[in-house]
């Protein structure tokens, strides 16, 4: 989650603290999923970049009724490739600090 929050901040978007999930002031902007099956864990991140958000009107993000959904494209024109590169930079910065020799 920290990598995704750092990425969102690098896009000059304010994160709402203490929220379930990753939220901007206008709504949920990213999701993190975890799965555990037969002792194997998998995880994933979904960041709303430039997608159509109308389908999200049918769900309650993180179980919060009436919560809006937001996207990075409302703040910044960024391609999927550029977003992924920026996200990777944040991931590398966090993981390189966590490794000790």
N, C-alpha and C positions, 0 to 999 in steps of 0.2 A: 504494500500500500504506500509506503514511504516514497518509492521511486515514482509512482503515479502522481502522488501529491506534489512532489518536486517538479515533475514535468508540467503539471497544471500551473503551478506558480511561475515557471519559466515562460509560460504563455501569458503572463501578466493577468492571471485570473485569481481572484481571492477565494480561498478555500474557507468554507464554514467549519469552524472547529467543533469537535465533539458530536459530529453527525454520524449516523449509521451509513457507511459507504463514503464515497467521495462526492461532496456537494459544493457547488458554487453558491453565490447568494441567490441565483435564479433557479436552482434545482440540481438534481443528480446529474453529474457529468461523467462519472466513471464507475464501473463495477469490478469487483474482485470476487472470483469464485473459487471454492475449494471443494475437493471430492476425495473421499477415502473409500476404497473398495478393495477387499481382500488384502488389506495391509499395505496397499500402494496409494500414495497420495498424488493427486494432480491438482494443478491450479491454473488460473488464467486471469487475464485483465482485459476489460473492454472499455475503451474510451470513446465517447461520442465526439467524433471530429466534425464531419460535414454531412452527417446522415439526416434523413427525414425523421423527425421525432413524432409525427402524428400517431404512429402505431403505439407509442408509449402511453397514450391517453387511456388505454384499456387496462393498465396495471398500476399497482401502488409500489413505487420504488422502495426497496428495503422494508416493505410492509407499512409505509407511511402514507395513509390515505390522503389524497389530494396533493401530494408532493409533485411539483413540476420537474421536468427533465430539461437539461441544458446541454449545449455542445460547444466545443472549442471554437468552431466556425462562427459562433456569434461574437467572438472577440478578436479572432485572428484568422487570416487566410493562410492555411497550412496544408500541404499535401500529406498523404498517408506516408510517403517515403520520408519526408522531412520530419514528420511527427515521430516516426519509429526511430529515426536516427537520434533525435533529441531525447527520447525515452531511454534508448540504449546508453547514451552518455550519462544520464542520471543513474541508471542501474550500475554501470561500471564505477562511477564515483562512489556510490554507496558500498558496493562489494569490495572495492579495493581498500577502503578504510577498515572493513570488517576482518580482512585477512591479516593474521599476525604470523610472523616467522619465528 
